[in-house]
Amino acid sequence: MEFVQFHPTGMVWPPSVRGILVTESVRGDGGVLTNSEGKRFMFNYIPEVFKDKYADNEAEADRWYKDQNNNRRPPELLPRDEVARAINSEVKAGRGSPRGGVYLDVSKRLPAEEIRRRLPSMWHQFKELADVDITEQPMEVGPTCHYVMGGVKVDPDTAAAYQVPGLFAAGEVAGGMHGSNRLGGNSLSDLLVFGRRAGAGAAEYVKKLASNRPSVSDKEIARAHNHLNEPFTRDGSENPYALHDELQNVTQDLVGIIRNEKELIDALMKLESIRQRAAKVKATGGRAFNPGFHLALDLENMLLVSESIARSALARQESRGGHTRDDYPKMDPNWRTINHLSKWSGKQIEIDPAKSSMLPVELIEVFEMDELKKYYTEGELAKGGK
Ligand SMILES: Cc1cc2nc3c(=O)[nH]c(=O)nc-3n(C[C@H](O)[C@H](O)[C@H](O)COP(=O)(O)OP(=O)(O)OC[C@H]3O[C@@H](n4cnc5c(N)ncnc54)[C@H](O)[C@@H]3O)c2cc1C
């Protein structure tokens, strides 16, 4: 669950559209990223390995748009995770925009008509949603959560969940398909292949049950019913939207792109406090079409997912794919074969990682896929193996 992919540029304002993607074409078409001091900060974030491909000064970066053969690329076009980490560092260093992002400006590069022609949906998106005219003003952008590599542990052939009989999961909600960092476009193929397997697996499961279908007792139904009704019946005064907002801020600030032990422990404490307050969330009105009521119920699951990510991130003492630790910046081969499995024990959990007996995160060995691996060994390829 610790592996979460971030896209470098999402809208940060207004709150109702926070996170909506700002396409990479804006940077491809010459958009530059600046901080609150007006500095084009990406020049400070070119990793050693990319030094020969990316310009280290504005003049060369600007020339690249006209002459790509004789100049290096602007650093705004570095890979997604590099740009996302750079923006994150600027904001954390106090050089962010008032709404917690940085500025992305294409207005000084291209004439207004050209911007509207090349980036019509972006022009429309900012005008409609934020009342910002990108042909005249910079956009405020920040990293946004793009994909969660973790998810429900399922059997790869049937998509049946290991822990809950009768539950099938495919797509982004299932875990393990994309390792620590999904490659672009691979979600679609995942959905097609494993969606079909899940459907076939579920049909087979039901067929095998025949007349022995599991039954639910009236007591269980009453318990679930009462639980659902609690936001209306309980004595509480917490507002689900306010808690949701706090939860977003805690996970974005402390469990986001760059993590460290201190902040993750801080996040776990804050999550625990939000959980206690979530038990006092109040909803008014009826059950139908009531977003406040729905959010009150969703909060429980959001907290569970957030905690699972924070705990898994705390346990993994290395940086790999969609998990970057400031205090363990290198990839460690010893962690390569380890996955984390979170199991909700239903009990109060110790925050201190030293008291691990109640921790829901287990370490499990990733099994080698020998049947695939053998086709990729040099010997097999030399023999014409497929
Ligand atoms: C901006 C963006 C661009 C992307 N571009 C690409 C790309 O180019 N190529 C690619 O391969 N991948 C891309 N991805 C990733 C890909 O789009 C997603 O991983 C994929 O759509 C996930 O599909 P899904 O069916 O697993 O989940 P979802 O599409 O999230 O579907 C889950 C559904 O369940 C519904 N739901 C949730 N809770 C409940 C409930 N309690 N009861 C009933 N229904 C419920 C939701 O409303 C939703 O319709 C992109 C992702 C983003 C955010």
The ligand as an SDF file (V2000), in Angstrom:
LIG
                    3D

 53 58  0  0  0  0  0  0  0  0999 V2000
   -6.0890   11.5810  -14.8740 C   0  0  0  0  0  0  0  0  0  0  0  0
   -5.8010   10.1320  -15.1000 C   0  0  0  0  0  0  0  0  0  0  0  0
   -5.3300    9.7070  -16.3380 C   0  0  0  0  0  0  0  0  0  0  0  0
   -5.0690    8.3490  -16.5600 C   0  0  0  0  0  0  0  0  0  0  0  0
   -4.6240    7.9370  -17.7900 N   0  0  0  0  0  0  0  0  0  0  0  0
   -4.4300    6.6190  -18.0130 C   0  0  0  0  0  0  0  0  0  0  0  0
   -4.0210    6.1420  -19.3120 C   0  0  0  0  0  0  0  0  0  0  0  0
   -3.7960    6.9350  -20.2280 O   0  0  0  0  0  0  0  0  0  0  0  0
   -3.8690    4.8050  -19.4970 N   0  0  0  0  0  0  0  0  0  0  0  0
   -4.0890    3.9030  -18.4950 C   0  0  0  0  0  0  0  0  0  0  0  0
   -3.9360    2.6980  -18.7290 O   0  0  0  0  0  0  0  0  0  0  0  0
   -4.4590    4.3330  -17.2580 N   0  0  0  0  0  0  0  0  0  0  0  0
   -4.6390    5.6390  -16.9980 C   0  0  0  0  0  0  0  0  0  0  0  0
   -5.0250    6.0650  -15.7400 N   0  0  0  0  0  0  0  0  0  0  0  0
   -5.3470    5.0500  -14.7190 C   0  0  0  0  0  0  0  0  0  0  0  0
   -6.7110    4.4250  -15.0330 C   0  0  0  0  0  0  0  0  0  0  0  0
   -7.5810    5.3970  -15.5790 O   0  0  0  0  0  0  0  0  0  0  0  0
   -7.3690    3.8770  -13.7600 C   0  0  0  0  0  0  0  0  0  0  0  0
   -6.4280    3.0800  -13.0810 O   0  0  0  0  0  0  0  0  0  0  0  0
   -8.5700    3.0160  -14.1330 C   0  0  0  0  0  0  0  0  0  0  0  0
   -9.5460    3.8130  -14.7570 O   0  0  0  0  0  0  0  0  0  0  0  0
   -9.1510    2.3240  -12.9130 C   0  0  0  0  0  0  0  0  0  0  0  0
  -10.2870    1.6020  -13.3170 O   0  0  0  0  0  0  0  0  0  0  0  0
  -11.1300    0.7510  -12.2930 P   0  0  0  0  0  0  0  0  0  0  0  0
  -12.2900    0.1870  -13.0390 O   0  0  0  0  0  0  0  0  0  0  0  0
  -10.2180   -0.2010  -11.5730 O   0  0  0  0  0  0  0  0  0  0  0  0
  -11.5910    1.7920  -11.1770 O   0  0  0  0  0  0  0  0  0  0  0  0
  -12.5420    3.0440  -11.3620 P   0  0  0  0  0  0  0  0  0  0  0  0
  -12.5240    3.5430  -12.7610 O   0  0  0  0  0  0  0  0  0  0  0  0
  -12.1640    3.9640  -10.2540 O   0  0  0  0  0  0  0  0  0  0  0  0
  -13.9740    2.4260  -11.1140 O   0  0  0  0  0  0  0  0  0  0  0  0
  -14.4760    2.1630   -9.8390 C   0  0  0  0  0  0  0  0  0  0  0  0
  -15.9710    2.4400   -9.8880 C   0  0  0  0  0  0  0  0  0  0  0  0
  -16.5640    2.0170   -8.6670 O   0  0  0  0  0  0  0  0  0  0  0  0
  -17.5200    2.9920   -8.2800 C   0  0  0  0  0  0  0  0  0  0  0  0
  -17.7100    2.8670   -6.8160 N   0  0  0  0  0  0  0  0  0  0  0  0
  -16.8790    3.2630   -5.8350 C   0  0  0  0  0  0  0  0  0  0  0  0
  -17.4060    2.9710   -4.6390 N   0  0  0  0  0  0  0  0  0  0  0  0
  -18.5870    2.3640   -4.8590 C   0  0  0  0  0  0  0  0  0  0  0  0
  -19.5930    1.8130   -4.0240 C   0  0  0  0  0  0  0  0  0  0  0  0
  -19.4780    1.8180   -2.6900 N   0  0  0  0  0  0  0  0  0  0  0  0
  -20.6610    1.2630   -4.6200 N   0  0  0  0  0  0  0  0  0  0  0  0
  -20.7780    1.2250   -5.9640 C   0  0  0  0  0  0  0  0  0  0  0  0
  -19.8560    1.7280   -6.8160 N   0  0  0  0  0  0  0  0  0  0  0  0
  -18.7810    2.2830   -6.2670 C   0  0  0  0  0  0  0  0  0  0  0  0
  -16.9090    4.3010   -8.6810 C   0  0  0  0  0  0  0  0  0  0  0  0
  -17.8970    5.2900   -8.8120 O   0  0  0  0  0  0  0  0  0  0  0  0
  -16.2940    3.9250  -10.0420 C   0  0  0  0  0  0  0  0  0  0  0  0
  -17.1740    4.0950  -11.1050 O   0  0  0  0  0  0  0  0  0  0  0  0
   -5.2700    7.4180  -15.5040 C   0  0  0  0  0  0  0  0  0  0  0  0
   -5.7300    7.8550  -14.2600 C   0  0  0  0  0  0  0  0  0  0  0  0
   -5.9760    9.1970  -14.0450 C   0  0  0  0  0  0  0  0  0  0  0  0
   -6.4720    9.6510  -12.6920 C   0  0  0  0  0  0  0  0  0  0  0  0
  1  2  1  0
  2  3  1  0
  2 52  2  0
  3  4  2  0
  4  5  1  0
  4 50  1  0
  5  6  2  0
  6  7  1  0
  6 13  1  0
  7  8  2  0
  7  9  1  0
  9 10  1  0
 10 11  2  0
 10 12  1  0
 12 13  2  0
 13 14  1  0
 14 15  1  0
 14 50  1  0
 15 16  1  0
 16 17  1  0
 16 18  1  0
 18 19  1  0
 18 20  1  0
 20 21  1  0
 20 22  1  0
 22 23  1  0
 23 24  1  0
 24 25  2  0
 24 26  1  0
 24 27  1  0
 27 28  1  0
 28 29  2  0
 28 30  1  0
 28 31  1  0
 31 32  1  0
 32 33  1  0
 33 34  1  0
 33 48  1  0
 34 35  1  0
 35 36  1  0
 35 46  1  0
 36 37  1  0
 36 45  1  0
 37 38  2  0
 38 39  1  0
 39 40  1  0
 39 45  2  0
 40 41  1  0
 40 42  2  0
 42 43  1  0
 43 44  2  0
 44 45  1  0
 46 47  1  0
 46 48  1  0
 48 49  1  0
 50 51  2  0
 51 52  1  0
 52 53  1  0
M  END
$$$$
